[in-house]
Amino acid sequence: MRHRRDHKQLSRSTSHRKALLRNLVTALFTHERIETTVAKAKETRRLAERLITFAKRNDLHSRRLVARVVHGETIVKKLFDEIAPMYATRPGGYTRILKTRRRLGDNGEMGVLELVKSPEQRAEDRRRKEEAAAAKAPAPEKKGNLLEQLAGKK
């Protein structure tokens, strides 16, 4: 019986489980969307939502608490400067889990863990991606008529 047992063990030792969850949370804050098993996603969601709540407080103590879990100062900075302000008025529920498929090797249930965004934020992200793609694509070369091209070669 699992009476009064709070967390899933995920078939790992304590140190391995902590390292796994730290890596998953860091990847979530880096990419804002990760694919993993549903059981791991549920445990990662608990930790991620707690860290976002700390980041909303935006003080030195909460920054140090988050830095103990999240790998890399740049990710901590992103969490405090970009992610936490998105949820300033939201009282919780910062992430969602979407069940996607069954994994081929062991039939494990897979899902996507992602940060919830408002429609305005999604539109802004889409616009930024389109601008970046347009800036990255080379401008098409002008092609004159065939006679001018042949005259230029001679």
C-alpha positions as a Python dict, from the first residue, in 0.01 Angstrom:
ca = {
    (1, 'M'): (0, 0, 0),
    (2, 'R'): (118, 351, -78),
    (3, 'H'): (-50, 532, 210),
    (4, 'R'): (97, 878, 272),
    (5, 'R'): (345, 844, -14),
    (6, 'D'): (365, 1172, -199),
    (7, 'H'): (580, 1125, -510),
    (8, 'K'): (616, 862, -779),
    (9, 'Q'): (947, 679, -759),
    (10, 'L'): (976, 633, -1138),
    (11, 'S'): (1181, 314, -1076),
    (12, 'R'): (1488, 519, -984),
    (13, 'S'): (1699, 588, -680),
    (14, 'T'): (1652, 922, -504),
    (15, 'S'): (1960, 1085, -655),
    (16, 'H'): (1879, 959, -1004),
    (17, 'R'): (1519, 1080, -975),
    (18, 'K'): (1627, 1426, -858),
    (19, 'A'): (1876, 1454, -1144),
    (20, 'L'): (1612, 1341, -1395),
    (21, 'L'): (1357, 1595, -1274),
    (22, 'R'): (1616, 1876, -1270),
    (23, 'N'): (1710, 1796, -1629),
    (24, 'L'): (1347, 1779, -1742),
    (25, 'V'): (1256, 2108, -1574),
    (26, 'T'): (1561, 2280, -1724),
    (27, 'A'): (1468, 2148, -2069),
    (28, 'L'): (1108, 2264, -2021),
    (29, 'F'): (1216, 2619, -1936),
    (30, 'T'): (1467, 2619, -2222),
    (31, 'H'): (1240, 2491, -2498),
    (32, 'E'): (898, 2564, -2336),
    (33, 'R'): (782, 2221, -2457),
    (34, 'I'): (920, 1869, -2407),
    (35, 'E'): (812, 1517, -2496),
    (36, 'T'): (846, 1249, -2231),
    (37, 'T'): (644, 975, -2066),
    (38, 'V'): (322, 1080, -1896),
    (39, 'A'): (442, 964, -1552),
    (40, 'K'): (761, 1170, -1580),
    (41, 'A'): (561, 1466, -1713),
    (42, 'K'): (328, 1458, -1413),
    (43, 'E'): (617, 1462, -1167),
    (44, 'T'): (799, 1731, -1366),
    (45, 'R'): (486, 1946, -1372),
    (46, 'R'): (478, 1954, -992),
    (47, 'L'): (832, 2086, -973),
    (48, 'A'): (797, 2327, -1267),
    (49, 'E'): (484, 2492, -1130),
    (50, 'R'): (648, 2537, -790),
    (51, 'L'): (952, 2701, -953),
    (52, 'I'): (735, 2936, -1161),
    (53, 'T'): (553, 3040, -844),
    (54, 'F'): (890, 3116, -681),
    (55, 'A'): (991, 3316, -988),
    (56, 'K'): (673, 3524, -964),
    (57, 'R'): (787, 3645, -621),
    (58, 'N'): (1100, 3787, -789),
    (59, 'D'): (1324, 3829, -487),
    (60, 'L'): (1676, 3714, -409),
    (61, 'H'): (1571, 3422, -189),
    (62, 'S'): (1340, 3276, -452),
    (63, 'R'): (1611, 3323, -718),
    (64, 'R'): (1851, 3121, -503),
    (65, 'L'): (1591, 2850, -443),
    (66, 'V'): (1529, 2820, -818),
    (67, 'A'): (1902, 2821, -895),
    (68, 'R'): (1944, 2516, -669),
    (69, 'V'): (1722, 2317, -905),
    (70, 'V'): (1760, 2466, -1253),
    (71, 'H'): (2088, 2415, -1441),
    (72, 'G'): (2247, 2732, -1576),
    (73, 'E'): (2221, 3097, -1486),
    (74, 'T'): (2084, 3185, -1831),
    (75, 'I'): (1783, 2957, -1778),
    (76, 'V'): (1721, 3109, -1433),
    (77, 'K'): (1735, 3455, -1591),
    (78, 'K'): (1492, 3347, -1864),
    (79, 'L'): (1255, 3207, -1601),
    (80, 'F'): (1253, 3528, -1398),
    (81, 'D'): (1257, 3776, -1689),
    (82, 'E'): (1039, 3610, -1954),
    (83, 'I'): (839, 3314, -1822),
    (84, 'A'): (723, 3436, -1478),
    (85, 'P'): (585, 3772, -1605),
    (86, 'M'): (362, 3578, -1849),
    (87, 'Y'): (182, 3429, -1547),
    (88, 'A'): (176, 3736, -1320),
    (89, 'T'): (-203, 3734, -1287),
    (90, 'R'): (-253, 3359, -1320),
    (91, 'P'): (-297, 3177, -985),
    (92, 'G'): (-164, 2841, -1107),
    (93, 'G'): (-191, 2591, -1387),
    (94, 'Y'): (112, 2711, -1581),
    (95, 'T'): (168, 2383, -1767),
    (96, 'R'): (-38, 2125, -1955),
    (97, 'I'): (19, 1763, -2048),
    (98, 'L'): (-107, 1639, -2384),
    (99, 'K'): (-107, 1262, -2433),
    (100, 'T'): (31, 1185, -2777),
    (101, 'R'): (116, 822, -2854),
    (102, 'R'): (252, 490, -2733),
    (103, 'R'): (627, 439, -2761),
    (104, 'L'): (725, 161, -2998),
    (105, 'G'): (988, -14, -2786),
    (106, 'D'): (796, -70, -2462),
    (107, 'N'): (448, 70, -2532),
    (108, 'G'): (506, 347, -2278),
    (109, 'E'): (248, 624, -2281),
    (110, 'M'): (410, 940, -2419),
    (111, 'G'): (299, 1297, -2376),
    (112, 'V'): (400, 1656, -2434),
    (113, 'L'): (456, 1881, -2134),
    (114, 'E'): (432, 2246, -2232),
    (115, 'L'): (391, 2588, -2081),
    (116, 'V'): (44, 2733, -2124),
    (117, 'K'): (34, 3055, -2326),
    (118, 'S'): (-245, 3303, -2391),
    (119, 'P'): (-367, 3355, -2750),
    (120, 'E'): (-184, 3691, -2763),
    (121, 'Q'): (145, 3527, -2662),
    (122, 'R'): (102, 3253, -2924),
    (123, 'A'): (35, 3514, -3195),
    (124, 'E'): (343, 3711, -3089),
    (125, 'D'): (562, 3396, -3097),
    (126, 'R'): (428, 3305, -3441),
    (127, 'R'): (501, 3658, -3571),
    (128, 'R'): (858, 3647, -3432),
    (129, 'K'): (924, 3309, -3594),
    (130, 'E'): (795, 3431, -3930),
    (131, 'E'): (1014, 3743, -3911),
    (132, 'A'): (1319, 3534, -3824),
    (133, 'A'): (1250, 3296, -4112),
    (134, 'A'): (1205, 3586, -4353),
    (135, 'A'): (1530, 3746, -4238),
    (136, 'K'): (1715, 3416, -4268),
    (137, 'A'): (1593, 3333, -4619),
    (138, 'P'): (1811, 3482, -4894),
    (139, 'A'): (1655, 3733, -5128),
    (140, 'P'): (1573, 3583, -5468),
    (141, 'E'): (1808, 3691, -5743),
    (142, 'K'): (1663, 3895, -6022),
    (143, 'K'): (1670, 3721, -6352),
    (144, 'G'): (1678, 3936, -6661),
    (145, 'N'): (1578, 3813, -6998),
    (146, 'L'): (1786, 3553, -7176),
    (147, 'L'): (1944, 3795, -7425),
    (148, 'E'): (2083, 4015, -7145),
    (149, 'Q'): (2230, 3710, -6966),
    (150, 'L'): (2399, 3590, -7285),
    (151, 'A'): (2534, 3936, -7360),
    (152, 'G'): (2678, 3958, -7006),
    (153, 'K'): (2873, 3632, -7048),
    (154, 'K'): (3057, 3750, -7361),
}
